[in-house]
Amino acid sequence: MRNISIEERAKKLAHYIIETKDTVRGAAKKFGISKSTVHKDVSERLMKVNPGLAKEVRVILDENKAERHIRGGMATKLKYSHKEKAG
């Protein structure tokens, strides 16, 4: 990812998030960059380069944010269900 411009990286991240509906954390892991960088790229930088694409990715990020408490609850449930089986 180092050889492309910041604007191109922002576009690639946006397309990836839109196509996969992945989270900022998932995109960061996939592209080998920090969550902060992903967020800044798709929230701020992309708005200057491609506002339409930025709005599309914002919809996905808002969905992920709305669902995050559910994912957290499921992760906790899974964690403790494994402990009960082991204990």
N, C-alpha and C positions, 0 to 999 in steps of 0.2 A: 504494500500500500504506500510505501514511501516515495515512489516515483511519480505519483499523480498529484495534481494540484488539490488544494483544500476544497475548492468548489466541486471538483470531480468526485472527491471522496464523499462530500455531503450528498451529492446526487446518487452515488452508489449505495450509500447507507439508506437513503430514503427509499430507493427502489427495493432494496432488500427487505426493509421493514414492511413496506406495503405488500410485497409479494408473499412474505412468510408470516406476517402479523406477529413477528418476533418482538420481544421487549428491548428496551435500551440495553439492558444487561446482556441479553443474548446477542445483540448486534455487536456490542463491544467485544465480547468473547470471540465471535466469528471473525471480526476484522482485526483483532489484536490491538485494540486501542482502549482507552479508559471510557467509563460511562459518561464522565463529564464531557469528553471530546465528542462522543456520539450526540449527546444532548445539545451541545453548543452548535454542532454542525447542522443538525436537522431542525433546530429551533430558531437559531439566529442567522447563521451563514446562508442557509438554504433560502430563507425569506428574501435575501438580497439578490440571489442568483435565479431562483425559480419559485416565485410566490405560490403558484398553483400546486406544485409538487409539495411545497412546505405545508399547505393546507391539507393535502391528502394524508401526509404522514402524521399531521397533528391529530386527525381523526383516530388513527390507530393508537397513537400514544395516549390519547384521552380514554379510549376503550381499555387499554392495558392498565391505566391508572385506576379506573373505576373497578376493575376486576382484581386488583392486587391484594385486597384484603381477603378475597376468596382463596387465591393461590396460597397466601400465607397460612390461612386456616387449614387448608388441605395438607400443606407441608408439615404443620405441627401435628395434625392427626396421624399422618403417615409415620412421623418420627416416633410418636408414642405407641403406635400399634406395633412397631418393630420391637420396642422395649418390652411390651407385654408378652410377646411371643418368646423372647429370649429369657425373660425372667420367670 
